[in-house]
Amino acid sequence: MQIITAPLDELDPRTAFDVCRLRQDVFVVEQRCAYPDLDDRDLEPATRHVVLRDGARVVATARVLDDGAEQRIGRVVCHQDVRGTGASGALMRAALDAATAAAPSQDVVLGAQSPLVDWYGRFGFEPDGPEYLEDDIPHTPMRLRR
């Protein structure tokens, strides 16, 4: 497995396509959430895309945003056939490394799908507000305090 962390403009075209395809396949098709996954945040110069490759194939990805006072991890996704293999843990550690490198003293936040609250807790995240619905999926705001 190889991890790449870079702004969108620095990803080669095939990798950028594969990132978009994986997000579409999971968020829009598998989870049945028709929404504009590609947004202007992907293009922001401070946004880092964390990509986990297995050979030539993108198997997981996340993005790290600079939200001014905090770093935000989002669009965390793993291909179905690597779930449960440790790939998601490797991805999250790389995303946290990217957030820390960008702003070592800033908190890191994310909106966890609620069934994954305990999983994110393994990385030090704690619930940080009431549960909410996003695209009819329960989410919990979480924060890693620095």
PyRosetta script that sets phi, psi and omega in degrees:
from pyrosetta import init, pose_from_sequence

init()
pose = pose_from_sequence("MQIITAPLDELDPRTAFDVCRLRQDVFVVEQRCAYPDLDDRDLEPATRHVVLRDGARVVATARVLDDGAEQRIGRVVCHQDVRGTGASGALMRAALDAATAAAPSQDVVLGAQSPLVDWYGRFGFEPDGPEYLEDDIPHTPMRLRR")
pose.set_psi(1, 143.2)
pose.set_omega(1, 179.3)
pose.set_phi(2, -127.1)
pose.set_psi(2, 139.3)
pose.set_omega(2, 177.2)
pose.set_phi(3, -112.2)
pose.set_psi(3, 131.3)
pose.set_omega(3, 175.9)
pose.set_phi(4, -117.9)
pose.set_psi(4, 133.5)
pose.set_omega(4, 174.6)
pose.set_phi(5, -128.1)
pose.set_psi(5, 118.3)
pose.set_omega(5, -175.3)
pose.set_phi(6, -163.5)
pose.set_psi(6, 157.6)
pose.set_omega(6, 169.2)
pose.set_phi(7, -64.0)
pose.set_psi(7, 158.0)
pose.set_omega(7, -178.2)
pose.set_phi(8, -55.1)
pose.set_psi(8, -41.5)
pose.set_omega(8, -178.4)
pose.set_phi(9, -62.8)
pose.set_psi(9, -18.9)
pose.set_omega(9, -179.3)
pose.set_phi(10, -97.7)
pose.set_psi(10, -5.5)
pose.set_omega(10, 174.9)
pose.set_phi(11, -79.6)
pose.set_psi(11, 141.8)
pose.set_omega(11, 176.0)
pose.set_phi(12, -67.5)
pose.set_psi(12, 155.4)
pose.set_omega(12, -174.7)
pose.set_phi(13, -54.6)
pose.set_psi(13, -40.2)
pose.set_omega(13, -178.7)
pose.set_phi(14, -65.7)
pose.set_psi(14, -41.9)
pose.set_omega(14, 178.8)
pose.set_phi(15, -64.9)
pose.set_psi(15, -44.1)
pose.set_omega(15, 178.0)
pose.set_phi(16, -59.7)
pose.set_psi(16, -43.0)
pose.set_omega(16, 177.3)
pose.set_phi(17, -61.1)
pose.set_psi(17, -45.6)
pose.set_omega(17, -178.1)
pose.set_phi(18, -65.0)
pose.set_psi(18, -35.9)
pose.set_omega(18, 175.4)
pose.set_phi(19, -61.6)
pose.set_psi(19, -48.3)
pose.set_omega(19, 180.0)
pose.set_phi(20, -63.1)
pose.set_psi(20, -41.4)
pose.set_omega(20, -179.6)
pose.set_phi(21, -63.5)
pose.set_psi(21, -44.3)
pose.set_omega(21, 179.7)
pose.set_phi(22, -63.3)
pose.set_psi(22, -44.6)
pose.set_omega(22, 178.3)
pose.set_phi(23, -61.4)
pose.set_psi(23, -42.9)
pose.set_omega(23, 178.5)
pose.set_phi(24, -63.1)
pose.set_psi(24, -47.3)
pose.set_omega(24, -177.3)
pose.set_phi(25, -60.3)
pose.set_psi(25, -38.9)
pose.set_omega(25, -177.3)
pose.set_phi(26, -87.7)
pose.set_psi(26, -54.8)
pose.set_omega(26, -173.6)
pose.set_phi(27, -70.9)
pose.set_psi(27, -44.5)
pose.set_omega(27, -174.1)
pose.set_phi(28, -87.0)
pose.set_psi(28, -46.4)
pose.set_omega(28, -174.9)
pose.set_phi(29, -85.3)
pose.set_psi(29, -61.1)
pose.set_omega(29, -175.8)
pose.set_phi(30, -62.6)
pose.set_psi(30, -45.8)
pose.set_omega(30, -177.7)
pose.set_phi(31, -89.9)
pose.set_psi(31, -1.0)
pose.set_omega(31, 176.0)
pose.set_phi(32, 54.1)
pose.set_psi(32, 49.9)
pose.set_omega(32, 179.2)
pose.set_phi(33, -119.5)
pose.set_psi(33, 97.8)
pose.set_omega(33, 178.0)
pose.set_phi(34, -79.8)
pose.set_psi(34, 105.2)
pose.set_omega(34, 178.8)
pose.set_phi(35, -153.4)
pose.set_psi(35, 161.8)
pose.set_omega(35, -179.0)
pose.set_phi(36, -78.4)
pose.set_psi(36, 87.2)
pose.set_omega(36, -179.0)
pose.set_phi(37, -60.1)
pose.set_psi(37, -44.3)
pose.set_omega(37, 177.3)
pose.set_phi(38, -76.6)
pose.set_psi(38, 119.0)
pose.set_omega(38, 179.3)
pose.set_phi(39, -132.6)
pose.set_psi(39, 174.1)
pose.set_omega(39, -176.8)
pose.set_phi(40, -65.6)
pose.set_psi(40, -17.8)
pose.set_omega(40, -180.0)
pose.set_phi(41, -64.7)
pose.set_psi(41, -30.7)
pose.set_omega(41, 178.0)
pose.set_phi(42, -60.3)
pose.set_psi(42, -30.1)
pose.set_omega(42, -174.8)
pose.set_phi(43, -91.3)
pose.set_psi(43, -9.7)
pose.set_omega(43, -178.1)
pose.set_phi(44, -60.3)
pose.set_psi(44, 137.2)
pose.set_omega(44, -177.2)
pose.set_phi(45, -58.1)
pose.set_psi(45, -30.4)
pose.set_omega(45, -178.2)
pose.set_phi(46, -83.9)
pose.set_psi(46, -9.5)
pose.set_omega(46, 179.9)
pose.set_phi(47, -72.6)
pose.set_psi(47, 131.5)
pose.set_omega(47, 175.8)
pose.set_phi(48, -112.1)
pose.set_psi(48, 130.3)
pose.set_omega(48, 175.4)
pose.set_phi(49, -98.3)
pose.set_psi(49, 126.3)
pose.set_omega(49, 179.0)
pose.set_phi(50, -103.7)
pose.set_psi(50, 122.5)
pose.set_omega(50, -173.0)
pose.set_phi(51, -125.3)
pose.set_psi(51, 127.6)
pose.set_omega(51, 175.5)
pose.set_phi(52, -106.6)
pose.set_psi(52, 119.9)
pose.set_omega(52, -178.7)
pose.set_phi(53, -110.0)
pose.set_psi(53, 144.5)
pose.set_omega(53, 169.3)
pose.set_phi(54, -118.1)
pose.set_psi(54, 98.5)
pose.set_omega(54, -171.2)
pose.set_phi(55, 67.1)
pose.set_psi(55, -127.4)
pose.set_omega(55, -179.6)
pose.set_phi(56, -88.0)
pose.set_psi(56, -3.8)
pose.set_omega(56, -172.5)
pose.set_phi(57, -100.4)
pose.set_psi(57, 130.9)
pose.set_omega(57, 172.6)
pose.set_phi(58, -77.3)
pose.set_psi(58, 121.1)
pose.set_omega(58, -177.9)
pose.set_phi(59, -111.7)
pose.set_psi(59, -13.9)
pose.set_omega(59, 178.8)
pose.set_phi(60, -160.7)
pose.set_psi(60, 153.1)
pose.set_omega(60, 178.5)
pose.set_phi(61, -157.4)
pose.set_psi(61, 157.0)
pose.set_omega(61, 174.5)
pose.set_phi(62, -152.4)
pose.set_psi(62, 164.4)
pose.set_omega(62, 173.6)
pose.set_phi(63, -129.1)
pose.set_psi(63, 148.9)
pose.set_omega(63, -180.0)
pose.set_phi(64, -118.6)
pose.set_psi(64, 121.2)
pose.set_omega(64, -178.0)
pose.set_phi(65, -107.9)
pose.set_psi(65, 147.6)
pose.set_omega(65, 171.9)
pose.set_phi(66, -94.4)
pose.set_psi(66, 108.5)
pose.set_omega(66, 179.7)
pose.set_phi(67, -99.6)
pose.set_psi(67, 26.3)
pose.set_omega(67, 177.7)
pose.set_phi(68, 86.2)
pose.set_psi(68, -80.8)
pose.set_omega(68, -177.9)
pose.set_phi(69, -87.9)
pose.set_psi(69, -7.1)
pose.set_omega(69, -178.2)
pose.set_phi(70, -153.6)
pose.set_psi(70, 163.7)
pose.set_omega(70, 174.6)
pose.set_phi(71, -100.6)
pose.set_psi(71, 141.6)
pose.set_omega(71, -177.5)
pose.set_phi(72, -123.1)
pose.set_psi(72, 124.6)
pose.set_omega(72, 174.8)
pose.set_phi(73, -98.3)
pose.set_psi(73, 133.1)
pose.set_omega(73, 179.8)
pose.set_phi(74, -154.0)
pose.set_psi(74, 179.6)
pose.set_omega(74, 180.0)
pose.set_phi(75, 51.8)
pose.set_psi(75, 40.4)
pose.set_omega(75, 179.1)
pose.set_phi(76, -78.1)
pose.set_psi(76, 121.7)
pose.set_omega(76, -174.9)
pose.set_phi(77, -151.8)
pose.set_psi(77, 139.9)
pose.set_omega(77, 175.4)
pose.set_phi(78, -125.4)
pose.set_psi(78, 142.7)
pose.set_omega(78, 174.7)
pose.set_phi(79, -62.1)
pose.set_psi(79, 144.6)
pose.set_omega(79, -177.3)
pose.set_phi(80, -50.6)
pose.set_psi(80, -40.8)
pose.set_omega(80, -173.1)
pose.set_phi(81, -80.7)
pose.set_psi(81, -0.5)
pose.set_omega(81, 173.8)
pose.set_phi(82, -112.7)
pose.set_psi(82, -0.2)
pose.set_omega(82, 177.7)
pose.set_phi(83, -65.9)
pose.set_psi(83, 135.1)
pose.set_omega(83, -179.1)
pose.set_phi(84, 86.3)
pose.set_psi(84, 3.9)
pose.set_omega(84, -178.3)
pose.set_phi(85, -101.7)
pose.set_psi(85, -4.4)
pose.set_omega(85, -174.6)
pose.set_phi(86, 98.9)
pose.set_psi(86, -7.0)
pose.set_omega(86, -179.6)
pose.set_phi(87, -61.5)
pose.set_psi(87, -40.4)
pose.set_omega(87, -178.4)
pose.set_phi(88, -65.4)
pose.set_psi(88, -36.2)
pose.set_omega(88, 176.6)
pose.set_phi(89, -65.0)
pose.set_psi(89, -42.9)
pose.set_omega(89, 177.1)
pose.set_phi(90, -61.6)
pose.set_psi(90, -41.5)
pose.set_omega(90, 178.3)
pose.set_phi(91, -62.1)
pose.set_psi(91, -47.1)
pose.set_omega(91, -177.8)
pose.set_phi(92, -65.6)
pose.set_psi(92, -40.0)
pose.set_omega(92, 177.1)
pose.set_phi(93, -61.7)
pose.set_psi(93, -40.1)
pose.set_omega(93, 178.6)
pose.set_phi(94, -67.4)
pose.set_psi(94, -38.8)
pose.set_omega(94, 177.8)
pose.set_phi(95, -65.2)
pose.set_psi(95, -41.0)
pose.set_omega(95, 177.4)
pose.set_phi(96, -65.9)
pose.set_psi(96, -38.0)
pose.set_omega(96, 175.9)
pose.set_phi(97, -60.9)
pose.set_psi(97, -41.9)
pose.set_omega(97, 179.6)
pose.set_phi(98, -65.3)
pose.set_psi(98, -42.0)
pose.set_omega(98, 179.1)
pose.set_phi(99, -64.6)
pose.set_psi(99, -41.8)
pose.set_omega(99, -179.4)
pose.set_phi(100, -68.4)
pose.set_psi(100, -40.2)
pose.set_omega(100, 179.0)
pose.set_phi(101, -63.0)
pose.set_psi(101, -36.9)
pose.set_omega(101, -178.2)
pose.set_phi(102, -73.2)
pose.set_psi(102, -36.5)
pose.set_omega(102, -175.1)
pose.set_phi(103, -157.5)
pose.set_psi(103, 84.2)
pose.set_omega(103, -172.5)
pose.set_phi(104, -57.7)
pose.set_psi(104, -28.4)
pose.set_omega(104, -176.1)
pose.set_phi(105, -99.0)
pose.set_psi(105, -2.7)
pose.set_omega(105, -178.3)
pose.set_phi(106, -86.0)
pose.set_psi(106, 144.9)
pose.set_omega(106, 171.9)
pose.set_phi(107, -62.8)
pose.set_psi(107, 156.5)
pose.set_omega(107, 175.2)
pose.set_phi(108, -116.5)
pose.set_psi(108, 130.6)
pose.set_omega(108, -178.3)
pose.set_phi(109, -122.8)
pose.set_psi(109, 160.4)
pose.set_omega(109, 174.2)
pose.set_phi(110, -160.3)
pose.set_psi(110, 162.3)
pose.set_omega(110, 173.6)
pose.set_phi(111, -107.7)
pose.set_psi(111, 100.8)
pose.set_omega(111, -175.6)
pose.set_phi(112, -84.3)
pose.set_psi(112, 137.5)
pose.set_omega(112, 166.7)
pose.set_phi(113, -60.5)
pose.set_psi(113, 128.0)
pose.set_omega(113, -168.6)
pose.set_phi(114, -52.5)
pose.set_psi(114, -37.1)
pose.set_omega(114, 177.5)
pose.set_phi(115, -63.3)
pose.set_psi(115, -12.3)
pose.set_omega(115, -177.6)
pose.set_phi(116, -102.9)
pose.set_psi(116, 9.5)
pose.set_omega(116, -178.5)
pose.set_phi(117, -56.3)
pose.set_psi(117, -46.8)
pose.set_omega(117, -179.4)
pose.set_phi(118, -64.6)
pose.set_psi(118, -37.8)
pose.set_omega(118, 179.0)
pose.set_phi(119, -61.6)
pose.set_psi(119, -47.7)
pose.set_omega(119, 178.4)
pose.set_phi(120, -65.0)
pose.set_psi(120, -29.7)
pose.set_omega(120, 176.8)
pose.set_phi(121, -59.3)
pose.set_psi(121, -29.3)
pose.set_omega(121, 177.9)
pose.set_phi(122, -62.0)
pose.set_psi(122, -20.6)
pose.set_omega(122, -179.8)
pose.set_phi(123, -99.7)
pose.set_psi(123, 6.4)
pose.set_omega(123, 177.7)
pose.set_phi(124, 98.4)
pose.set_psi(124, 0.2)
pose.set_omega(124, 178.6)
pose.set_phi(125, -75.1)
pose.set_psi(125, 145.3)
pose.set_omega(125, 176.4)
pose.set_phi(126, -128.0)
pose.set_psi(126, 147.0)
pose.set_omega(126, 175.2)
pose.set_phi(127, -54.6)
pose.set_psi(127, 142.2)
pose.set_omega(127, -174.0)
pose.set_phi(128, -138.6)
pose.set_psi(128, 42.6)
pose.set_omega(128, 179.0)
pose.set_phi(129, 148.4)
pose.set_psi(129, 176.3)
pose.set_omega(129, -177.3)
pose.set_phi(130, -74.6)
pose.set_psi(130, 153.2)
pose.set_omega(130, 175.4)
pose.set_phi(131, -62.5)
pose.set_psi(131, 147.8)
pose.set_omega(131, 179.1)
pose.set_phi(132, -142.2)
pose.set_psi(132, 162.5)
pose.set_omega(132, 176.5)
pose.set_phi(133, -98.3)
pose.set_psi(133, 131.6)
pose.set_omega(133, 172.1)
pose.set_phi(134, -129.6)
pose.set_psi(134, 117.3)
pose.set_omega(134, -176.6)
pose.set_phi(135, 55.0)
pose.set_psi(135, 40.4)
pose.set_omega(135, 179.3)
pose.set_phi(136, 64.4)
pose.set_psi(136, 17.7)
pose.set_omega(136, 176.7)
pose.set_phi(137, -115.3)
pose.set_psi(137, 125.4)
pose.set_omega(137, 178.1)
pose.set_phi(138, -63.8)
pose.set_psi(138, 131.6)
pose.set_omega(138, 178.3)
pose.set_phi(139, -127.0)
pose.set_psi(139, 155.6)
pose.set_omega(139, 176.9)
pose.set_phi(140, -128.8)
pose.set_psi(140, 125.6)
pose.set_omega(140, 174.7)
pose.set_phi(141, -68.7)
pose.set_psi(141, 137.9)
pose.set_omega(141, -179.4)
pose.set_phi(142, -134.1)
pose.set_psi(142, 154.3)
pose.set_omega(142, -176.3)
pose.set_phi(143, -140.3)
pose.set_psi(143, 138.4)
pose.set_omega(143, 170.0)
pose.set_phi(144, -108.7)
pose.set_psi(144, 109.9)
pose.set_omega(144, -176.1)
pose.set_phi(145, -81.1)
pose.set_psi(145, 139.5)
pose.set_omega(145, 179.3)
pose.set_phi(146, -109.4)
pose.dump_pdb("model.pdb")
